[in-house]
Amino acid sequence: MNIIASAVVLAVGDPAASSRFFTDHLGFREVLVAEGVIHLSRDDAASDLVVLECDPEPRSSRRQSAAQAEVRVCFTVTDLAAEHERLRREGARILEPLRQEPWGEWVLQLADPNGVVIQIVEWVPPAGA
């Protein structure tokens, strides 16, 4: 297998609201907009995002159980402290403020208007590592 690209697909109630969040706060751009679907990309991202309008009536029990799973979109960045301050100033919905985990990772969690959790991290080795 030779994987040449990847995308995270998010099924949400309001794709336009999620798209605005990702374009306004996280620097994505819309590369395709069609009925019920928006494809987002960044030149420096390892993965694209596809935001779909969710089906209000799941077609199978498999989809119903999948809808109960917790999903987080995670991005690794540099200078997370500056990003935290920028996002705070822009009024992004911050679920968990900037904090450092015991293993050295700095983490910040946001939510888009549809409740999609976005985790932004920066790896900083702990002292003495």
Backbone as a chain_set.jsonl record, in Angstrom:
{"seq": "MNIIASAVVLAVGDPAASSRFFTDHLGFREVLVAEGVIHLSRDDAASDLVVLECDPEPRSSRRQSAAQAEVRVCFTVTDLAAEHERLRREGARILEPLRQEPWGEWVLQLADPNGVVIQIVEWVPPAGA", "coords": {"N": [[0.844, -1.177, 0.0], [0.527, 2.187, -0.839], [0.12, 5.042, 0.544], [-0.992, 8.144, -0.392], [-2.277, 10.428, 0.39], [-4.381, 11.811, 2.972], [-7.463, 12.131, 4.794], [-9.624, 13.471, 7.248], [-12.882, 12.721, 8.013], [-15.72, 14.421, 8.962], [-18.885, 14.136, 10.226], [-21.431, 16.278, 10.611], [-24.008, 18.447, 11.987], [-24.163, 21.024, 10.907], [-22.396, 21.771, 8.378], [-21.356, 24.157, 7.213], [-20.92, 25.863, 9.401], [-18.887, 24.49, 10.795], [-16.925, 24.58, 8.808], [-16.459, 27.363, 8.651], [-15.324, 27.746, 11.212], [-12.937, 26.188, 11.05], [-11.671, 27.493, 8.916], [-11.569, 30.203, 9.751], [-10.253, 30.115, 12.297], [-8.231, 28.144, 12.238], [-6.816, 28.212, 9.884], [-7.439, 26.706, 7.562], [-8.541, 26.189, 4.153], [-11.304, 26.342, 1.923], [-11.625, 23.919, -0.523], [-13.414, 22.566, -2.021], [-16.811, 22.932, -2.387], [-19.922, 21.658, -2.066], [-23.325, 20.486, -2.289], [-24.101, 19.598, 0.919], [-21.466, 18.859, 1.566], [-18.137, 19.823, 2.363], [-14.86, 20.315, 1.476], [-11.823, 20.73, 3.055], [-8.547, 22.169, 3.222], [-5.011, 22.587, 3.862], [-1.855, 23.959, 3.006], [0.278, 23.13, 4.549], [-0.619, 21.01, 6.072], [-0.854, 17.651, 7.242], [-3.069, 16.21, 6.751], [-6.239, 16.421, 5.144], [-9.494, 17.882, 5.749], [-12.814, 16.767, 5.616], [-15.989, 17.895, 5.677], [-19.084, 16.761, 6.311], [-22.62, 16.853, 5.891], [-24.474, 15.46, 8.426], [-26.374, 12.436, 8.404], [-29.622, 12.469, 9.431], [-31.081, 10.202, 10.054], [-29.733, 7.317, 10.79], [-28.663, 4.608, 8.704], [-28.08, 2.05, 9.491], [-27.55, -0.179, 12.288], [-24.888, -0.308, 12.829], [-23.855, 2.195, 12.061], [-25.187, 3.74, 13.948], [-23.983, 2.966, 16.4], [-21.399, 3.798, 15.844], [-21.748, 6.531, 15.794], [-21.785, 7.163, 18.438], [-19.232, 7.152, 19.282], [-16.358, 8.841, 20.596], [-14.663, 11.385, 19.02], [-11.67, 13.045, 18.237], [-10.018, 15.682, 16.645], [-6.697, 16.112, 16.004], [-3.952, 18.312, 16.047], [-0.527, 18.908, 15.642], [1.594, 21.483, 16.571], [3.872, 24.322, 16.396], [4.992, 26.648, 18.867], [2.746, 26.791, 20.714], [1.782, 28.316, 22.841], [1.553, 30.925, 21.815], [-0.383, 30.414, 19.861], [-2.533, 29.676, 21.495], [-3.07, 32.116, 22.786], [-3.776, 33.688, 20.547], [-6.086, 32.301, 19.615], [-7.744, 32.603, 21.843], [-8.075, 35.402, 21.841], [-9.473, 35.643, 19.431], [-11.869, 34.583, 20.107], [-12.427, 31.867, 20.005], [-13.962, 28.814, 20.99], [-12.762, 27.562, 23.811], [-12.176, 24.571, 25.303], [-10.505, 23.254, 27.139], [-8.033, 24.923, 28.784], [-4.642, 25.895, 27.947], [-2.234, 23.58, 28.963], [0.38, 21.65, 30.556], [1.28, 18.322, 30.131], [2.435, 15.588, 32.237], [4.344, 14.119, 30.783], [5.504, 15.902, 29.092], [4.178, 17.021, 26.911], [2.459, 19.807, 25.648], [-0.873, 20.911, 25.715], [-4.026, 21.869, 24.326], [-7.494, 22.277, 24.144], [-10.174, 22.728, 21.891], [-13.483, 23.526, 20.672], [-15.552, 23.191, 17.851], [-18.411, 24.877, 16.305], [-20.221, 22.752, 16.008], [-19.571, 21.027, 17.992], [-17.34, 19.451, 17.553], [-14.359, 18.212, 18.76], [-11.231, 19.678, 18.962], [-7.924, 19.077, 19.332], [-4.963, 20.611, 20.124], [-1.531, 20.335, 20.067], [1.828, 20.563, 21.401], [5.012, 19.297, 21.46], [7.204, 19.317, 24.079], [10.09, 18.444, 25.491], [10.324, 17.109, 28.816], [11.99, 18.679, 31.619], [15.377, 17.792, 31.929], [15.236, 15.678, 30.191]], "CA": [[0.0, 0.0, 0.0], [1.233, 3.455, -0.922], [-0.838, 6.094, 0.874], [-0.472, 9.412, -0.914], [-2.985, 11.536, 1.032], [-5.347, 11.363, 3.966], [-8.46, 13.12, 5.192], [-10.513, 13.15, 8.35], [-14.241, 13.045, 7.618], [-16.535, 14.782, 10.117], [-20.308, 14.248, 9.924], [-21.947, 17.268, 11.561], [-25.308, 19.004, 11.656], [-24.029, 22.267, 10.142], [-21.061, 21.795, 7.777], [-20.875, 25.527, 6.976], [-20.41, 26.393, 10.669], [-17.582, 23.862, 11.037], [-15.992, 25.12, 7.833], [-16.071, 28.708, 9.102], [-14.427, 27.603, 12.357], [-11.621, 25.711, 10.599], [-11.027, 28.509, 8.07], [-11.32, 31.418, 10.535], [-9.362, 29.95, 13.449], [-7.14, 27.18, 12.069], [-6.09, 28.445, 8.641], [-7.797, 25.853, 6.431], [-9.262, 26.861, 3.076], [-12.253, 25.476, 1.24], [-11.196, 23.554, -1.873], [-14.599, 22.054, -2.701], [-18.066, 23.152, -1.664], [-21.053, 21.095, -2.799], [-24.452, 20.266, -1.388], [-23.883, 18.66, 2.004], [-20.064, 18.484, 1.779], [-17.112, 20.849, 2.185], [-13.508, 19.759, 1.594], [-10.904, 21.755, 3.556], [-7.14, 21.789, 3.109], [-3.947, 23.54, 4.169], [-0.633, 23.543, 2.321], [1.226, 22.521, 5.483], [-1.263, 19.985, 6.895], [-0.644, 16.264, 6.84], [-4.359, 15.614, 6.438], [-7.336, 17.324, 4.823], [-10.745, 17.657, 6.468], [-14.027, 16.759, 4.817], [-17.109, 18.112, 6.58], [-20.316, 16.291, 5.667], [-23.855, 16.985, 6.649], [-24.789, 14.128, 8.954], [-27.663, 11.855, 8.078], [-30.39, 12.467, 10.674], [-31.593, 8.865, 10.322], [-28.727, 6.32, 10.403], [-29.194, 3.507, 7.892], [-27.825, 0.74, 10.086], [-27.164, -0.135, 13.7], [-23.44, -0.071, 12.856], [-23.664, 3.648, 12.047], [-25.661, 4.291, 15.205], [-22.966, 2.786, 17.429], [-20.249, 4.626, 15.492], [-22.071, 7.916, 16.136], [-21.582, 7.333, 19.867], [-17.795, 7.188, 19.553], [-15.785, 10.171, 20.756], [-13.63, 11.635, 18.031], [-10.946, 14.3, 18.366], [-9.085, 16.008, 15.58], [-5.502, 16.575, 16.704], [-2.913, 18.939, 15.246], [0.712, 19.24, 16.331], [2.035, 22.798, 16.108], [4.961, 24.963, 17.115], [4.603, 27.848, 19.604], [1.351, 26.628, 21.128], [1.393, 29.419, 23.725], [1.108, 32.025, 20.951], [-1.64, 29.98, 19.247], [-3.55, 29.758, 22.55], [-3.406, 33.527, 22.963], [-4.487, 34.123, 19.341], [-7.416, 31.687, 19.615], [-8.495, 33.248, 22.915], [-8.439, 36.739, 21.345], [-10.453, 35.486, 18.349], [-13.132, 34.105, 20.66], [-12.654, 30.436, 19.784], [-14.474, 28.113, 22.183], [-11.691, 26.768, 24.42], [-12.722, 23.611, 26.268], [-9.481, 23.061, 28.174], [-6.951, 25.87, 28.522], [-3.286, 25.387, 27.767], [-1.638, 22.917, 30.131], [1.449, 20.714, 30.22], [1.134, 16.972, 30.664], [3.662, 15.147, 32.91], [5.317, 13.567, 29.829], [6.117, 16.991, 28.347], [3.325, 17.559, 25.849], [1.543, 20.905, 25.944], [-2.136, 20.591, 25.05], [-5.124, 22.826, 24.356], [-8.645, 21.707, 23.441], [-11.19, 23.643, 21.386], [-14.638, 22.878, 20.05], [-16.167, 23.975, 16.79], [-19.835, 25.099, 16.615], [-20.953, 21.483, 16.034], [-19.088, 20.211, 19.106], [-16.16, 18.678, 17.192], [-13.251, 18.55, 19.648], [-9.943, 19.844, 18.294], [-6.834, 19.093, 20.298], [-3.745, 21.154, 19.538], [-0.447, 19.943, 20.963], [3.22, 20.851, 21.099], [5.884, 18.453, 22.258], [8.345, 19.961, 24.721], [10.625, 17.438, 26.401], [10.384, 17.553, 30.208], [13.325, 19.051, 32.098], [16.279, 16.677, 32.157], [15.063, 14.611, 29.19]], "C": [[0.886, 1.235, 0.0], [0.21, 4.559, -0.687], [-0.253, 7.425, 0.432], [-1.171, 10.636, -0.333], [-3.903, 10.953, 2.09], [-6.292, 12.504, 4.289], [-9.222, 12.579, 6.393], [-11.901, 13.611, 7.92], [-15.073, 13.264, 8.879], [-17.985, 14.927, 9.666], [-20.932, 15.123, 11.004], [-23.301, 17.789, 11.103], [-25.229, 20.227, 10.765], [-22.623, 22.367, 9.554], [-20.506, 23.199, 7.576], [-20.296, 26.134, 8.249], [-19.046, 25.79, 10.997], [-16.546, 24.41, 10.073], [-15.522, 26.518, 8.231], [-15.096, 28.642, 10.266], [-13.024, 27.214, 11.89], [-10.918, 26.727, 9.699], [-10.674, 29.753, 8.883], [-10.245, 31.248, 11.597], [-8.139, 29.075, 13.187], [-6.486, 27.232, 10.692], [-6.358, 27.492, 7.499], [-8.471, 26.714, 5.368], [-10.201, 25.848, 2.429], [-11.734, 25.193, -0.166], [-12.341, 22.959, -2.686], [-15.795, 22.317, -1.807], [-19.179, 22.633, -2.562], [-22.172, 20.869, -1.79], [-24.114, 19.199, -0.347], [-22.445, 18.275, 2.276], [-19.15, 19.674, 1.511], [-15.766, 20.188, 2.432], [-12.568, 20.909, 1.956], [-9.477, 21.256, 3.47], [-6.257, 22.92, 3.609], [-2.712, 23.056, 3.434], [0.317, 22.803, 3.251], [0.62, 21.401, 6.318], [-0.996, 18.591, 6.339], [-1.948, 15.596, 6.431], [-5.363, 16.705, 6.095], [-8.515, 17.001, 5.737], [-11.882, 17.68, 5.466], [-15.181, 16.848, 5.814], [-18.387, 17.782, 5.82], [-21.508, 16.622, 6.536], [-24.256, 15.603, 7.129], [-26.201, 13.725, 8.56], [-28.478, 11.795, 9.369], [-30.965, 11.099, 11.037], [-30.57, 7.833, 9.857], [-29.367, 5.125, 9.705], [-28.982, 2.139, 8.524], [-27.446, 0.906, 11.543], [-25.668, 0.102, 13.836], [-23.155, 1.428, 12.878], [-24.128, 4.272, 13.346], [-24.605, 4.132, 16.291], [-21.726, 3.613, 17.12], [-20.495, 6.08, 15.873], [-21.857, 8.19, 17.614], [-20.098, 7.405, 20.23], [-17.331, 8.63, 19.723], [-14.636, 10.317, 19.774], [-12.995, 12.981, 18.33], [-10.062, 14.464, 17.15], [-7.892, 16.638, 16.269], [-4.486, 17.131, 15.713], [-1.717, 19.218, 16.135], [1.248, 20.524, 15.722], [3.318, 23.208, 16.825], [4.398, 26.222, 17.769], [3.126, 27.829, 19.991], [0.893, 27.76, 22.043], [0.88, 30.605, 22.906], [-0.22, 31.673, 20.274], [-2.786, 30.067, 20.254], [-4.014, 31.199, 22.72], [-4.204, 34.046, 21.759], [-5.916, 33.587, 19.333], [-8.314, 32.307, 20.686], [-8.986, 34.629, 22.461], [-9.532, 36.667, 20.279], [-11.803, 34.98, 18.845], [-13.443, 32.66, 20.365], [-13.115, 29.8, 21.095], [-13.407, 27.17, 22.717], [-12.302, 25.883, 25.493], [-11.776, 23.408, 27.444], [-8.335, 24.0, 27.86], [-5.598, 25.168, 28.441], [-2.754, 24.796, 29.057], [-0.53, 21.985, 29.655], [1.198, 19.395, 30.913], [2.451, 16.547, 31.304], [4.739, 14.628, 31.949], [5.878, 14.637, 28.896], [5.268, 17.623, 27.272], [2.479, 18.712, 26.39], [0.288, 20.654, 25.138], [-3.175, 21.683, 25.312], [-6.28, 22.177, 23.614], [-9.664, 22.787, 23.126], [-12.395, 22.828, 20.955], [-15.168, 23.796, 18.96], [-17.656, 24.131, 17.106], [-20.682, 23.834, 16.648], [-20.509, 20.568, 17.167], [-17.91, 19.322, 18.759], [-15.007, 19.149, 18.078], [-11.959, 18.576, 18.845], [-8.894, 19.956, 19.379], [-5.585, 19.584, 19.575], [-2.629, 20.915, 20.541], [0.895, 20.453, 20.456], [4.053, 20.0, 22.036], [7.05, 19.254, 22.765], [8.881, 18.947, 25.712], [10.664, 17.961, 27.833], [11.824, 17.856, 30.606], [14.135, 17.798, 32.386], [16.168, 15.56, 31.139], [16.067, 14.777, 28.071]], "O": [[1.865, 1.317, 0.741], [-0.489, 4.967, -1.615], [0.851, 7.79, 0.835], [-0.716, 11.761, -0.535], [-4.172, 9.751, 2.102], [-5.976, 13.677, 4.089], [-9.43, 11.373, 6.523], [-12.078, 14.758, 7.509], [-15.126, 12.401, 9.755], [-18.282, 15.758, 8.808], [-20.955, 14.749, 12.176], [-23.691, 17.588, 9.952], [-26.124, 20.458, 9.952], [-21.746, 22.98, 10.162], [-19.307, 23.415, 7.749], [-19.292, 26.844, 8.194], [-18.143, 26.506, 11.431], [-15.411, 24.679, 10.468], [-14.332, 26.823, 8.159], [-14.133, 29.408, 10.304], [-12.04, 27.837, 12.287], [-9.69, 26.814, 9.718], [-9.586, 30.303, 8.717], [-9.414, 32.136, 11.783], [-7.112, 29.244, 13.845], [-5.672, 26.367, 10.371], [-5.584, 27.459, 6.542], [-8.915, 27.828, 5.646], [-9.919, 24.65, 2.396], [-11.437, 26.121, -0.917], [-12.245, 22.859, -3.909], [-15.795, 21.971, -0.626], [-19.358, 23.11, -3.682], [-21.982, 21.042, -0.586], [-23.873, 18.041, -0.689], [-22.202, 17.436, 3.143], [-19.354, 20.433, 0.563], [-15.554, 19.573, 3.477], [-12.517, 21.925, 1.264], [-9.219, 20.063, 3.627], [-6.701, 24.059, 3.758], [-2.539, 21.85, 3.255], [1.08, 21.946, 2.805], [1.296, 20.882, 7.207], [-0.924, 18.389, 5.127], [-1.93, 14.525, 5.825], [-5.342, 17.785, 6.685], [-8.526, 15.973, 6.413], [-11.909, 18.521, 4.568], [-15.334, 15.988, 6.682], [-18.727, 18.426, 4.828], [-21.413, 16.664, 7.763], [-24.368, 14.674, 6.329], [-27.092, 14.56, 8.405], [-28.062, 11.129, 10.317], [-31.303, 10.859, 12.196], [-30.526, 7.497, 8.673], [-30.461, 4.688, 10.063], [-29.634, 1.17, 8.135], [-27.068, 1.993, 11.98], [-25.217, 0.651, 14.841], [-22.299, 1.881, 13.637], [-23.526, 5.24, 13.81], [-24.354, 5.077, 17.038], [-21.061, 4.085, 18.042], [-19.558, 6.791, 16.237], [-21.758, 9.351, 18.009], [-19.757, 7.692, 21.378], [-17.851, 9.536, 19.071], [-13.746, 9.468, 19.711], [-13.691, 13.948, 18.641], [-9.437, 13.512, 16.683], [-8.045, 17.59, 17.034], [-4.195, 16.519, 14.685], [-1.871, 19.709, 17.254], [1.348, 20.644, 14.501], [3.783, 22.526, 17.738], [3.429, 26.798, 17.274], [2.362, 28.729, 19.641], [-0.282, 28.125, 22.017], [-0.121, 31.221, 23.27], [-1.087, 32.535, 20.128], [-3.888, 30.487, 19.903], [-5.213, 31.467, 22.79], [-5.192, 34.759, 21.931], [-6.856, 34.338, 19.073], [-9.506, 32.512, 20.458], [-10.147, 34.986, 22.662], [-10.412, 37.526, 20.227], [-12.772, 34.951, 18.087], [-14.599, 32.248, 20.459], [-12.696, 30.214, 22.176], [-13.172, 26.104, 22.148], [-12.873, 26.372, 26.468], [-12.198, 23.393, 28.6], [-7.723, 23.899, 26.797], [-5.451, 24.006, 28.82], [-2.814, 25.425, 30.114], [-0.505, 21.581, 28.492], [0.938, 19.344, 32.115], [3.497, 17.092, 30.952], [5.926, 14.691, 32.269], [6.653, 14.316, 27.995], [5.625, 18.686, 26.763], [1.865, 18.604, 27.452], [0.371, 20.226, 23.987], [-3.193, 22.319, 26.366], [-6.072, 21.581, 22.557], [-9.98, 23.638, 23.957], [-12.339, 21.601, 20.882], [-15.225, 25.015, 19.124], [-18.124, 23.564, 18.092], [-21.754, 23.832, 17.253], [-21.013, 19.453, 17.294], [-17.503, 18.506, 19.587], [-14.714, 20.343, 18.14], [-11.633, 17.623, 18.138], [-8.971, 20.828, 20.244], [-5.2, 19.039, 18.541], [-2.758, 21.249, 21.719], [1.078, 20.732, 19.271], [3.831, 19.983, 23.247], [7.812, 19.815, 21.977], [8.198, 18.616, 26.682], [10.998, 19.125, 28.054], [12.764, 17.345, 29.996], [13.642, 16.858, 33.01], [16.923, 14.589, 31.206], [16.084, 13.98, 27.133]]}, "num_chains": 1, "name": "protein.A"}
